[in-house]
């Protein structure tokens, strides 16, 4: 499941840019809505928006 977060265009943009609308959305909603972002956090040990 974490692989889908790695490939997700919104999460990818948030990780690269570290600013903007995508970053804000991922940072504020990742743990509540997206199971892929939660899996990313468990597998990689950092949140989906962190570089």
C-alpha positions in Angstrom: 0.0 0.0 0.0 2.9 2.3 0.7 4.0 2.0 -3.0 0.7 3.6 -4.1 1.6 6.6 -1.9 5.0 6.8 -3.5 3.4 6.8 -7.0 0.5 9.2 -6.0 0.9 12.5 -7.9 -0.4 14.6 -5.1 1.9 13.1 -2.4 4.8 13.1 -4.8 4.3 16.8 -5.5 4.0 17.5 -1.7 7.2 15.7 -1.0 9.1 17.5 -3.7 7.7 21.1 -3.4 7.3 21.2 0.4 4.8 24.1 -0.2 1.5 24.9 -1.9 -2.0 23.4 -1.9 -0.9 19.8 -2.4 1.4 20.0 0.6 -1.2 21.5 2.8 -3.8 18.9 1.8 -1.5 16.0 2.4 -0.1 17.4 5.6 -3.5 18.0 7.2 -5.5 15.1 5.9 -3.1 12.2 5.3 -3.5 10.4 8.6 -7.3 10.7 8.7 -8.4 9.9 5.1 -5.8 8.1 3.1 -4.8 4.5 4.1 -1.9 4.7 1.6 -0.4 7.7 3.4 -0.7 5.9 6.7 1.0 2.8 5.2 3.8 5.1 3.9 4.4 6.3 7.4 4.6 2.8 8.8 6.9 1.5 6.1 9.3 4.5 5.7 9.1 5.9 9.2 8.2 9.4 8.1 5.0 11.1 7.0 3.9 11.2 3.4 4.6 14.9 3.0 8.1 14.8 4.5 11.1 14.7 2.2 
